[in-house]
Amino acid sequence: MGPRVKPEDDEWQKGWWQNAGAGDWQAPLLLVILGLDPRIHAGTVRTRGAVPVPGLMDARGSPCQNRAAHQPPAGPERDFPMSDTETKRLVKTRPKIERPRLHKVILINDDFTPRDFVVTVLKGEFRLSEDQAYRVMITAHRRGACVVAVFPKDVAETKAARATDAGRAQGYPLRFETEPEE
């Protein structure tokens, strides 16, 4: 064991340091950890090695005269009578958050917009691959309409408007619509 270091010599430590044994330097630290003021409870905790042993000592290190302060109340003060009121548990209710309703973005076929331009718009606005965009375009051409993607309402409307505007900017009647998904 290395050399012991004497803590600062305070009023509350004078008696404690004189009677210090192995491990007694831990007592003030233990009091602080327990949330007790070491100046008031200096003698209430003694250690033997590293094991704390509770004692009935006052701040000067002498036996405490008020033993009742250190013992639980006995008799009727100890037993708490049951009250006549009923207690109910509070149940916390969380508001149920609904998922946003999804909307389909639908490509409407027309006979005037070039196929390559439709594929380019699908790739640019909806992030489809070349093959996916071609399949969507051919399906819309054969059936008259095709679902491109499904999004929340605001996203679907924004993407449909941007894709329709891209066709108008080039002078084509390209049209995308949205409708709620079932």
C-alpha positions in Angstrom: 0.0 0.0 0.0 1.4 3.4 -0.9 1.9 6.3 1.5 -1.3 7.9 2.9 -1.9 11.5 2.1 -3.3 13.6 5.0 -6.4 15.6 3.8 -6.6 19.3 4.6 -6.9 20.0 8.3 -10.4 21.4 8.8 -12.4 21.8 12.0 -14.6 18.8 11.3 -11.6 16.6 10.4 -9.4 17.1 13.4 -10.9 14.4 15.6 -11.4 12.1 12.6 -7.8 12.2 11.4 -6.3 11.5 14.8 -8.2 8.2 15.1 -7.8 7.2 11.4 -7.2 3.6 10.6 -6.7 1.9 7.2 -9.4 3.1 4.9 -10.8 5.8 7.2 -10.0 8.5 4.6 -13.0 7.2 2.7 -15.5 8.3 5.3 -15.8 11.9 4.2 -16.0 10.9 0.6 -18.7 8.4 1.4 -20.7 11.1 3.2 -20.5 13.3 0.2 -21.6 10.4 -2.1 -24.6 9.8 0.2 -25.5 13.5 0.0 -24.7 14.2 3.6 -22.7 17.3 4.8 -19.4 15.9 6.2 -19.1 18.8 8.7 -22.4 17.7 10.4 -22.2 13.9 10.0 -18.4 13.5 10.5 -18.8 10.7 13.1 -21.9 8.9 11.8 -20.0 6.8 9.3 -16.8 4.9 10.2 -15.0 2.6 7.9 -13.0 -0.6 8.6 -11.0 -1.1 5.5 -13.3 -0.3 2.6 -16.6 -1.4 4.3 -18.7 1.4 5.8 -20.2 0.6 9.3 -22.9 3.0 10.5 -22.4 4.3 14.0 -24.3 6.5 16.5 -21.8 9.4 16.8 -22.3 13.1 16.8 -20.1 15.6 15.0 -17.4 15.6 17.7 -17.0 11.8 17.5 -18.5 11.1 20.9 -21.5 8.8 21.3 -24.7 10.5 20.4 -27.1 11.4 23.3 -30.2 11.6 21.2 -30.6 7.9 20.2 -34.2 8.4 19.2 -33.1 10.5 16.3 -31.3 7.5 14.8 -34.1 5.0 15.2 -37.4 4.5 13.4 -40.6 5.5 15.3 -42.2 2.7 17.2 -45.9 2.2 17.9 -48.9 3.9 16.3 -46.8 6.6 14.6 -45.1 3.9 12.6 -48.3 2.3 11.2 -50.1 4.5 8.8 -53.8 4.1 8.8 -55.6 3.4 5.5 -57.6 6.3 4.2 -61.3 6.0 3.1 -60.6 7.6 -0.3 -60.1 5.4 -3.3 -57.1 5.9 -5.5 -57.2 5.3 -9.2 -54.3 4.9 -11.5 -53.9 7.6 -14.1 -53.7 6.1 -17.5 -51.7 8.2 -19.9 -53.3 8.2 -23.3 -51.2 8.9 -26.3 -52.8 10.5 -29.3 -52.9 8.1 -32.2 -51.0 9.6 -35.1 -52.4 8.7 -38.4 -50.2 8.0 -41.3 -50.8 10.5 -44.2 -53.1 9.1 -46.9 -51.2 8.1 -50.0 -51.9 9.3 -53.5 -51.1 7.8 -56.8 -49.3 9.8 -59.5 -50.8 8.8 -62.9 -49.3 9.4 -66.3 -52.0 10.1 -68.9 -51.2 9.1 -72.5 -51.3 11.6 -75.4 -50.4 11.1 -79.0 -48.2 14.2 -79.4 -45.5 14.0 -76.7 -42.4 12.1 -77.9 -41.6 8.8 -76.1 -38.0 9.9 -75.3 -39.2 13.1 -73.7 -41.6 11.2 -71.5 -38.8 8.8 -70.4 -36.5 11.8 -69.6 -39.2 13.5 -67.5 -39.9 10.2 -65.6 -36.2 9.7 -64.9 -35.7 13.3 -63.8 -38.7 13.9 -61.7 -39.5 10.5 -60.3 -36.0 9.1 -60.2 -36.8 6.0 -62.2 -34.2 4.0 -64.1 -34.1 3.9 -67.9 -35.9 0.5 -67.9 -38.5 1.5 -65.4 -39.3 4.8 -67.1 -39.6 3.0 -70.5 -42.0 0.4 -69.0 -44.2 3.1 -67.5 -44.3 5.0 -70.7 -45.2 1.9 -72.8 -47.9 0.9 -70.3 -49.4 4.4 -70.5 -49.3 4.3 -74.3 -51.0 0.9 -74.5 -53.6 1.3 -71.7 -54.1 5.1 -71.8 -52.8 5.7 -68.2 -50.2 4.2 -65.8 -49.4 4.6 -62.1 -45.9 6.1 -61.9 -45.5 6.1 -58.1 -47.3 6.5 -54.8 -46.5 9.4 -52.4 -48.2 11.3 -49.6 -50.7 13.8 -50.9 -48.5 17.0 -50.9 -45.5 15.2 -52.5 -47.6 13.5 -55.1 -49.3 16.8 -56.1 -45.9 18.6 -56.3 -44.3 16.0 -58.5 -47.3 15.8 -60.8 -47.4 19.6 -61.2 -43.6 19.8 -61.9 -43.7 17.0 -64.4 -46.7 18.5 -66.2 -45.0 21.9 -66.2 -41.9 20.4 -67.7 -44.0 19.2 -70.7 -45.7 22.6 -71.1 -42.3 24.3 -71.0 -41.3 22.3 -74.1 -44.7 22.8 -75.8 -46.1 19.2 -75.2 -49.5 18.3 -73.8 -47.9 15.9 -71.3 -50.2 15.4 -68.3 -49.8 13.8 -64.8 -52.7 13.5 -62.4 -53.1 12.4 -58.7 -55.8 10.4 -57.0 -56.1 8.9 -53.6 -54.9 5.3 -53.2 -57.6 2.8 -52.1 
